[in-house]
Amino acid sequence: MGDDPVRLVVRISGRVQGVGFRFFAVEEATVRRLVGYARNLRDGDVEVVAEGPRGALEDLLQALSRGPQSGRVDRATPLWDKARGDFEGFGVRYGSVD
């Protein structure tokens, strides 16, 4: 049960665009063998969607809550859900969205 994949959606607020945050997220997720993506939102936040074992996702959430040295995280708001199996790897999605 603890290894069953789950989905984590995190909205990160602060100084998180233009500081390499999405690439930081890719590195942190890849090390943990997670799948999903990171993308900028129009309001200046970053969204990270990741799937994998809950423990690895909790570790990712901790890393995202700290962020890269070049940025500043004011808030990381997580939502947990069932894994959907939509992803094959972890990458950056381009084009800001709502």
N, C-alpha and C positions, 0 to 999 in steps of 0.2 A: 504493500500500500504506500509506503513512504517513497518508493521509487517511481510510482505512477506519475507520468508527466502531467503538469498543470500549466496554466497560462498566467503570466504576470504582465499587466499593463501599468506602466508608471508614467506619470506626468511630472516632469522636473521643471521647477521654476527657479529663477535667479539669473545670474549672468552665465547662460548656458549656450548661447548661439555665438558663433564667431570665435570660439575658444577651443575647438576640437572635441567638443563633448560627444558628438555622434561617433567619432572614431575611437574615443575612449570607451564608449559603450560597446562597440564592436570588439575591441580587444578584450574587455572584461568578460563579455559573453562567450567569445571564442575559447578563451582559456577554460571556461567552465563547460564547454561543449553544449552550449545552448543554441537554439535556433530562433530566428525572428528578425527584427529590424529596429533601427532608430531613425527618427525623422524630426525635422523642425516643424513647429506649429507657427501659424501667422502671428500669434500673440507674443512670441518670443520664448515660449516654453519649448521643451523637447519631449517627445513621446518615445518610449521604449516599449516594445512588445516582445516578450520572450517566452519560450516554452522549454520545459525540461523538468528534471526532478526538483521538488520543492526546496530541498536544502541548497542546491546550486542557485536557484532563483533568489532565495533569501540572501545568499552571499552576494549575488549581483545587486540586489536592492541596497545592501550596505555600501557597496562600492559606488553606485550611482548617487547615493545620498551624500557622499563625500565629493565626488566629481574629480575632474583633473585639476592640477595645481593652477592652471591658467583661468579657471572659472570659479564661480561661487554658486553653491546650491542653497537656496533659501527654503525650498520645500520639495519633497519627493512624495507624491501621492500614489500609493499602490492600489490596484484592483486585482483580485484573484478570480480565476475562472477555470473551467475545464479546458484542457488542451484540445485543440482542434486539428492538429497535424497539418497545418497549412504551409509549413516552411521546411526547406531543405538545408539552409545554412543561416548565417546571420550577416546582415549587411545594412548599408545606409540607403534610405529611400530619399530621393531628391524631390524638391518642389514643396514649398510650405503648404500646409493644409490647415483647415479649421480644426 
